Amino acid sequence: MKVKHLEIREKVITYAKKLQAERLVYSTAGNISVRVPGEPGLVACTPASTQYDLLTPPDIAIVDLDGNLVDGSRPPTSEVQMHTMILKNRPEVGSVVHTHGKAVMTFANLGWTLPPILTGLCEATGGAVVTSPYSQPETDQMYTYTKPALENRGATFLEFHGLLAYGADLEHAFHTAAVVEGACEVFLTAKSFGHDVRELPAEQVEWIASYWRAQFPGAPEPLPTPAPLPGPEHACAS
């Protein structure tokens, strides 16, 4: 039987399995959405309460920007409203990824901010990642309460919950989610040694973050490469 939108559905399955393989989700937690190519008013997303390693193309829900099921053998994720409200109000966003990794859930529980501690983090998120106020699952709070934190950042921690990340496409959204998880692990490890976790200088953060902004349609080119920082005072302590 021919499955409509087969290619994008298979892509969602591939990345859902990558989330599972990289321990960014457990069991049926977390979810993915991505615009259907050529049909920006339609979104392919993971279904509700389905193990990722058992997904088949018909399981991937195709919904409109109001979250109504258009095609699919299973209903969309119960958090579909979070995805569709972002995609409806942010036309430059092509994909949303929600994860439940151990490190991001630790930050979400503690209500912490992840500072710009690594170049890769700045490139993936545009800078520091903050925790948004608690939003009740399956409500529009998951959009309205996270909107301020996502205005110039690619991710936010959902208080008591997990991580919300987005990108111009699924590749960028997944990359952001994966890098934030790793950076959280680095932060927690450094803290466990009793050290203060150092941050990049502000001018370096702004320059690297310009590469994150450049992924979106119509965005300006990345900032010119700044002069290298003086060496000794920025060298790593032994």
N, C-alpha and C positions, 0 to 999 in steps of 0.2 A: 504494500500500500504506500502511495506517495505521501510524504509528510511535508506539509507546507512550511516554508522558512527553515528547511532542513539544515542549511549551513550554519545559520546563527544559533540554532538550537544545539547543534553538535559543539559549537564553540563554547556555549554556556556550560555544557557538560564537561568539556575539557578543563575549564577553569574551576569548576566546582570540585573536580577531582584533585586539581592542584592545591586548592585550599585545604582539602583533607590531607593530602600527602605532606604538606608543609606544616601541619598541625596548627593551622589558622582557624580551624573549626573542629568541633567534636560532635559526632553523631549527626543530627539533623540541624544543628545550630548554624546561624549565619545565613546569608543569602546573596544572590547576584542578580543584577539587572543590566540590560544593555539595549540601546535603541536598535530596532530592526533596520538594516541598511536599506536606504531608499524610501523608507516609510517612517519618518521621524515621529509620527503620532502613535507608533506601536512600539511596545517594549517586550523583549523576551526575558523571562525571569525564572529562577528556580521555583519549584512547587513547594507547597506546604508539607512538612513532616515526612520527607522522603530521604532515605539514605543516599548520599551522593554517589556511592559506588554502584548503585542499582538503577541509576537514572537511564532512561531511554529518550530519544528525541520527542515522542509524543507527550512525555511527562512535562517538558518545558512549556510553561504557560506563556501565551502571547496575550498581552493586555493592552488596553488603550491608556491614555494618560490620566484617566480617572480611576484606573485600576480594575476596570471591567474585563472579564475574561472574554477574549475574542476567539481563541483556539487553544486546544490542549486537552489532554485526558485527565489532568489533575488541576485543582485550584492553585492560584499563585500563592507564594509565601504570605503568611499572615501579616507580614510587615510591608506588603506591597505599597501601601499608602506613602511610607517614607520614601521609597524609590521614585514613585510616579510624581510626587509633589516636587522633588528636587529636579527631575527631568523636565517637568512641565514649566517650572519657573526659572530654570537655568538652561537655556537652549544650547549653550556651549558645552554642556556636560553630556557625555555619551554613555557613561556607565557608572553604576554605583555598586560598591562591594561592602558588605557588612560582615565582620569577623568576630570570633569569640576565642582568640588565642589566650593562653595563660598570662602572658606579659601585658597585653592590652587590657585584659579584664582586671589585672592587679591595679593598673593606673585608673581604670574606670571606678573601681571600688574605693580607692583612696582619694579620688577627685584631684589627682595630680596633673600638672602640666609637664609635658616632655619638652625640655629646652632644645635649642638647635645645637646638638652636641656632635653631630657628624655631617660631613659634606653630603653623603648620600641621603641623609634625612632631609636636608634643606632642598636638595634636588627633587625629592619625591613628594614633599608636602608644602614647600614654600616657606618653611620656618618652623617655629614651635607649634606643638599640638596641644590644645587645651581640652579640658573636660567640660562638656555642656551640661546644663542642669538636667536632673532626672526627668525623662519623658516616658510617659506610660506607653508600653508597647501596643501596637495596633491602633494608635491614634495619630492625629495630625501634629501632636506635640513633637513627634520624632522629626518633623520638618521644622516647625516654628521655633522650637527650643534649640535646635542646632544651627539654624540659619546664620546667626551672628558669627559663630566660630568658623563657619565654612566660607565666609565672604572673600577671604584672601588666603585660604589654606585648603589643602587637599584632604584633610582628615580631621576628625574630632573624636575624643572618647565620649561614649554615652554613659553617663553616670550610672553605676551599679549594673552595667550591661556589657558593653564591648566597644568595638570601633566601627565608625562609619567613614568610608573613604570613597573618593570619586575621581574621575579622570575624563579626558577627552574621548577615550575609548576603553575597552575592557582591559587591554594590556596595561595602560597607564593606571587604571583604578586598582588592578591586582598588584602592580608593582608598589604602589603607595601603601596598600594594606600590608604587604609582606615586609617592606622596609621599616614601617613603624613598629611592627612586632619585634623585629631584630634590634632596633634602636632601643626599645623598651627593655629588652633583655640586657643590653649593654649598660644602660643606666642602672638597672637593679643590681647587676653584678658589681659595678663600680661602687655603688652605695654599700654593698655588703662587705667591701674591703675597708670601709670607713673613710673613703675619700670623697671630697667634693667633686662633682662631675663638672668638668670644664666645658665652656661654650665657645663656639666660633666667634671671632670678632664680628661686630654688626655689619661692617662693610662687606665682609666675605659672605655673610648670610644673604644680604640683599642681592649680591651678584649671582650667587648660586641659585637663589630662589627665582631669579628671572628666567632660568631655564625651565623651571616648573611652569611658570606662567605662559611660556612660549608654546606649550603643547596645544593650547586652545585656539580654535579658528579665530582669525582676526587679531590675535595678540601681537604686540610688538616683538621685535627680535630681542634676544637676550642682551643684557647690558655688556658694554665693552669689558674686556678683561682688565681688572685693576692692576696696579703695580704690585709686585710681590711684597709681602710683609717683611719687615726687618727680621733677621734670624734669631739672635740670641734670646731676646725677651719673650719670644713666642715658642721657643724650643720646648719639647716635652721634658718634664722632670724625670730624672732617672729613678 
